[in-house]
């Protein structure tokens, strides 16, 4: 058994999610939490069937609250469980993360438990949608420029988070896709090791099922990157000024 919990935020998924969950469990994943983030009423039967699967917990938002909020709902439920030990894996509900890759990241987390684990895609492959290619390239470049971390894939939703890091991560701000970037920014600030694990690059129908808005969500993410950088710079400057003031006072 792979001693971790897989958390899947889901908005209007198709029936394949049911088989996806069953396969993950058959491959040894210990527990799965699916968060229904205000999906259409017509799709309620999918979550009803999921809730009947042993070792699968279904949580629900009455209305769509965003991927960040759905992840935090899953994290907090996990943290409230007395048997929560190793950590969690976050995976998307649209099939972009194969069962093989989820288990790959999960095993890395269980075997090491040092730092955060990112399942990274190869954006040099020919099947990458244009909006995904440029969005990731730009955010990776800006992230490296501002925070001195070189990452191949800053927007991956497949992440392994150890139990020891989950409390502060669950308390971060962000309701939509910017929450995942906020997680990355704060991991860099805390100098937490980020382990990159190569995974398959899967897109279906040019990524049409994605709920990511390439304009609105990109603007929010870029704004988060810039404001967090300048906030950190300002905080460091104030700290330096206080130190210098104290030294001058001692003289």
Residue, then its C-alpha position, 0 to 999 in steps of 0.5 A: x500500500x502507498x501510505x498517502x492520500x490523493x486529493x482531487x478537486x473536481x468541477x464538472x468531471x466526466x464519468x471517467x473520474x470514477x474508473x480513475x479513482x478505482x484504478x488508483x485504489x487498486x494500485x495501492x493508494x491508501x485513501x482518496x478525497x474528491x472535492x466537488x467544487x460546485x459541479x452541475x446538478x446533472x453530474x451529482x450521480x458521479x459523486x454519489x457513485x464515488x462516495x460509495x467506493x471504499x477508501x474514497x471520501x467525497x466533499x462538496x462545495x455548494x457553489x464553485x469556489x475555485x481550485x485553490x479553495x477546493x484543495x484547501x478543503x481537501x487539505x483541512x479534511x486530511x489534517x483532521x484525520x487522526x491517521x494522517x501521517x505521510x502526506x498528500x498528492x494533488x491530482x487533476x480530475x481531467x485525466x492529465x495525470x496518469x495513474x502511473x505518474x500519480x503513483x510515481x510521485x506518491x512513492x517518491x513522497x513516501x520513500x523520501x519525505x524531504x521537501x515537496x515533489x512536483x510532477x513536471x511535464x516536458x514542454x518541448x513535446x509537439x502536443x503542447x497547446x499554445x496557451x499552455x506552452x507560453x503560459x508555463x514558459x513565462x511564469x517559469x522565467x519570471x519565477x526564476x528571475x524573482x525567486x532564484x528557483x529554476x523549475x521546468x513546470x511551475x503550473x503542474x497540478x501533480x504535487x506531493x506534499x509531506x504532512x510536515x509542510x501541509x499546515x502552513x500550505x493549507x493556510x495560504x491565501x488564494x482561491x483559484x489557480x493563483x493558490x498553487x503559485x502562492x504555494x510555490x512562492x512560499x516554498x521558495x521563501x522558506x527554502x524548502x527543497x523542490x524535487x522535480x519528477x518527470x511525468x507524461x505530458x497528456x492533453x486531450x482535445x487541445x486541453x479543452x476540458x481545462x477550467x483555466x482562463x488563459x487571460x484572467x488566471x494568468x494576470x492573477x498569477x503574474x500579479x501574485x508573483x510581482x507583489x510577493x517579490x516586492x513585498x519580500x524585498x520591502x520586508x527585508x529592507x525594513x529588517x535591515x534598517x532595524x538592524x542598522x538602527x540598533x547598531x547605531x544606537x549601541x554606539 
